[in-house]
Amino acid sequence: MITLSSCFLLLSSLSVAQSMKSHDFAVDRTALGEVIPAFNEFEGDMYSGLMPTSRNESEWEDSKFMFRLFEPNEAIASDTLTLWFNSGPGCSSLYGGMFEIAPVTTPHYPAGYPQTPLHPPLILNQWTWMKTTNLLFIEMPQGVGFSYGPMPDWEGDIANDMVVFLSNFFNVFPTMKTKKLFFFGESYAGYYVPSIAHAIHQENMKIEEEHQKKGDDQEGEVKL
């Protein structure tokens, strides 16, 4: 686990994603609930869609990451945002969501359970992490799930794309900017998480230096 506190005060200023708004990504849970009733049973909002991994609007269609955001309602709203990463490389983070920690998952069985159904239903998850935090799942890198764009050569490329993705994300969802950010993952995500955290730290250091040269008072803080 890596914790980043207030780290996007500067990073979010990089984005030009001002023409995109959060309501553009809102999921109609009523309609979805007609197909899968469990999506009408959890308390909160759900957003999903493709977010550009480029700062230039003219290149937005060239590369995008698919994401799904679960936001608890105000009664249980958390001051944290948790990103979950799965393994692979090439395994969608939605796998961890739909099988483990999202508000709607396949049924959970105790250890040693002999056989799970071939086509398990999606049901309300009473152990969802959404009870304590906002949850963000991202299909990355490019080519995973619905995400597309130039294929990365190594974790550094993925980390740089994630920096821009998150910059755009925080401009579209400004209420998430001030929340404490947590990175969790399993298996190969042990490569993703530190690479992304390092890229964020490096980006913030560069921006802070630029602000200092200009005499700005804006500051960012990174805690790893």
C-alpha positions as CSV (number, residue, x, y, z in Angstrom):
1,M,0.0,0.0,0.0
2,I,1.2,3.5,-0.8
3,T,-0.4,6.6,0.6
4,L,-0.3,10.0,-1.2
5,S,-1.5,12.9,0.8
6,S,-2.6,16.2,-1.0
7,C,-0.2,15.2,-3.8
8,F,-2.5,16.4,-6.7
9,L,-2.8,20.1,-5.7
10,L,-0.1,20.8,-8.3
11,L,-0.5,17.8,-10.6
12,S,-4.2,18.5,-11.3
13,S,-3.2,21.9,-12.7
14,L,-1.6,20.2,-15.7
15,S,-4.8,19.0,-17.2
16,V,-6.8,20.7,-19.9
17,A,-9.8,18.4,-19.4
18,Q,-12.1,21.3,-18.7
19,S,-14.7,20.5,-21.4
20,M,-15.5,17.1,-19.7
21,K,-17.8,17.1,-16.7
22,S,-18.5,14.4,-14.1
23,H,-22.2,14.1,-15.2
24,D,-20.9,13.0,-18.6
25,F,-19.7,9.8,-16.9
26,A,-22.7,9.2,-14.6
27,V,-24.1,5.7,-14.8
28,D,-27.9,5.3,-14.9
29,R,-28.2,2.8,-12.1
30,T,-31.9,2.5,-12.5
31,A,-31.6,1.2,-16.0
32,L,-28.6,-1.0,-15.1
33,G,-30.6,-2.3,-12.1
34,E,-33.3,-3.6,-14.4
35,V,-30.6,-6.0,-15.8
36,I,-28.6,-6.6,-12.6
37,P,-30.8,-5.6,-9.5
38,A,-27.8,-5.4,-7.2
39,F,-26.7,-2.1,-8.8
40,N,-29.8,-0.5,-7.3
41,E,-29.1,-1.8,-3.8
42,F,-25.9,0.0,-2.7
43,E,-25.8,3.6,-1.4
44,G,-23.9,6.0,-3.5
45,D,-23.2,7.0,-7.1
46,M,-21.4,5.2,-9.9
47,Y,-19.4,6.7,-12.8
48,S,-17.8,5.0,-15.7
49,G,-16.2,5.8,-19.1
50,L,-13.1,6.4,-21.1
51,M,-10.7,9.1,-19.8
52,P,-7.9,10.5,-22.1
53,T,-4.3,9.9,-21.2
54,S,-3.1,12.9,-23.1
55,R,-3.0,16.6,-22.0
56,N,-3.7,17.8,-25.5
57,E,-7.4,17.9,-26.4
58,S,-6.5,17.3,-30.1
59,E,-5.0,13.9,-29.0
60,W,-7.8,12.8,-26.6
61,E,-9.1,10.2,-29.0
62,D,-5.7,8.6,-29.5
63,S,-5.4,7.0,-26.0
64,K,-7.9,6.4,-23.2
65,F,-8.2,4.4,-20.0
66,M,-11.5,2.8,-19.0
67,F,-12.4,3.6,-15.4
68,R,-15.2,2.9,-12.9
69,L,-15.7,5.1,-9.9
70,F,-17.9,4.2,-6.9
71,E,-18.7,7.2,-4.7
72,P,-20.4,6.6,-1.3
73,N,-23.4,8.8,-0.4
74,E,-22.9,11.8,1.9
75,A,-24.0,9.8,5.0
76,I,-20.9,7.6,4.7
77,A,-18.7,9.8,2.5
78,S,-15.0,9.2,3.1
79,D,-12.1,11.6,2.9
80,T,-10.1,9.0,1.0
81,L,-9.9,7.7,-2.6
82,T,-8.6,4.2,-3.1
83,L,-7.2,3.0,-6.4
84,W,-7.1,-0.8,-7.0
85,F,-4.7,-2.4,-9.4
86,N,-4.7,-6.0,-10.5
87,S,-1.9,-8.2,-11.8
88,G,-0.9,-9.6,-15.2
89,P,0.5,-7.5,-16.6
90,G,-2.7,-7.2,-18.6
91,C,-5.4,-8.1,-16.0
92,S,-8.2,-5.6,-15.7
93,S,-8.6,-3.9,-12.3
94,L,-12.3,-4.5,-12.7
95,Y,-11.5,-8.2,-11.9
96,G,-10.6,-7.2,-8.4
97,G,-13.7,-5.0,-8.3
98,M,-16.3,-7.5,-9.5
99,F,-14.8,-10.5,-7.6
100,E,-13.5,-8.9,-4.4
101,I,-14.1,-5.3,-3.2
102,A,-16.7,-3.4,-5.3
103,P,-20.2,-2.9,-3.9
104,V,-21.5,-5.4,-6.5
105,T,-19.5,-8.7,-6.9
106,T,-19.9,-12.4,-7.5
107,P,-20.8,-14.3,-4.3
108,H,-17.9,-14.8,-1.8
109,Y,-17.3,-18.3,-0.5
110,P,-15.3,-19.6,2.5
111,A,-11.8,-21.1,2.0
112,G,-12.0,-24.7,0.9
113,Y,-15.4,-24.3,-0.8
114,P,-15.5,-27.3,-3.2
115,Q,-16.9,-25.7,-6.3
116,T,-18.3,-22.3,-7.3
117,P,-21.1,-22.0,-9.9
118,L,-20.1,-21.8,-13.5
119,H,-22.1,-18.6,-14.1
120,P,-22.3,-16.9,-10.7
121,P,-24.7,-14.0,-10.2
122,L,-23.7,-10.5,-9.3
123,I,-25.0,-9.6,-5.9
124,L,-24.6,-6.8,-3.3
125,N,-21.3,-7.2,-1.5
126,Q,-21.7,-6.7,2.3
127,W,-17.9,-6.5,2.7
128,T,-17.3,-3.8,0.0
129,W,-14.6,-1.3,0.7
130,M,-17.0,1.4,-0.5
131,K,-18.3,1.4,3.1
132,T,-15.2,3.3,4.1
133,T,-13.7,4.8,0.9
134,N,-14.3,6.1,-2.6
135,L,-13.2,3.3,-5.0
136,L,-11.6,3.8,-8.4
137,F,-10.8,1.0,-10.8
138,I,-8.8,1.6,-14.0
139,E,-8.3,-0.7,-16.9
140,M,-4.6,-0.3,-17.7
141,P,-2.3,-0.3,-19.6
142,Q,-3.6,0.2,-23.1
143,G,-5.1,-2.9,-24.7
144,V,-6.6,-4.1,-21.4
145,G,-10.4,-4.3,-21.4
146,F,-11.9,-1.2,-23.2
147,S,-8.7,0.9,-22.8
148,Y,-6.8,1.7,-26.0
149,G,-3.9,3.5,-27.4
150,P,-0.2,3.0,-28.1
151,M,1.2,0.0,-26.3
152,P,3.7,0.8,-23.5
153,D,7.2,-0.6,-23.4
154,W,7.7,-0.7,-19.7
155,E,6.2,0.4,-16.3
156,G,7.6,3.9,-16.8
157,D,5.4,4.5,-19.8
158,I,2.4,3.2,-17.9
159,A,3.2,5.5,-14.9
160,N,3.5,8.5,-17.2
161,D,0.1,7.7,-18.8
162,M,-1.4,7.3,-15.3
163,V,-0.1,10.7,-14.2
164,V,-2.0,12.4,-17.1
165,F,-5.0,10.2,-16.6
166,L,-5.3,11.2,-12.9
167,S,-4.7,14.8,-13.8
168,N,-7.6,14.7,-16.2
169,F,-9.7,12.7,-13.7
170,F,-9.2,15.2,-10.9
171,N,-10.3,18.0,-13.1
172,V,-13.4,16.2,-14.1
173,F,-14.1,15.1,-10.5
174,P,-12.8,18.1,-8.5
175,T,-14.3,16.8,-5.2
176,M,-11.8,14.0,-5.3
177,K,-8.8,16.4,-5.4
178,T,-8.6,17.0,-1.7
179,K,-9.0,13.4,-0.6
180,K,-6.2,11.3,0.7
181,L,-5.1,8.9,-2.0
182,F,-4.4,5.2,-1.4
183,F,-2.9,2.7,-3.9
184,F,-3.7,-1.0,-3.4
185,G,-3.0,-3.9,-5.7
186,E,-2.1,-7.5,-5.9
187,S,0.6,-9.6,-7.6
188,Y,2.1,-7.7,-10.6
189,A,0.6,-4.5,-9.2
190,G,3.6,-4.5,-7.0
191,Y,5.4,-3.1,-10.1
192,Y,2.6,-0.7,-11.0
193,V,2.1,1.0,-7.6
194,P,5.6,2.2,-6.9
195,S,6.2,3.2,-10.5
196,I,3.0,5.3,-10.6
197,A,3.8,6.8,-7.2
198,H,7.3,7.7,-8.3
199,A,6.1,9.3,-11.5
200,I,3.6,11.5,-9.5
201,H,6.4,12.5,-7.1
202,Q,8.7,13.4,-9.9
203,E,6.0,15.4,-11.7
204,N,5.2,17.3,-8.5
205,M,8.9,18.1,-7.9
206,K,9.2,19.5,-11.4
207,I,6.0,21.6,-11.0
208,E,7.1,22.9,-7.6
209,E,10.4,24.0,-9.0
210,E,8.6,25.8,-11.8
211,H,6.4,27.6,-9.3
212,Q,9.4,28.6,-7.2
213,K,11.1,30.1,-10.2
214,K,7.9,32.1,-10.9
215,G,7.6,33.1,-7.2
216,D,4.3,31.4,-6.7
217,D,3.2,30.3,-3.3
218,Q,1.4,27.1,-4.5
219,E,2.8,24.0,-2.9
220,G,2.2,20.3,-3.1
221,E,3.1,17.6,-0.6
222,V,3.9,13.9,-1.3
223,K,4.1,11.3,1.4
224,L,5.2,7.8,0.4
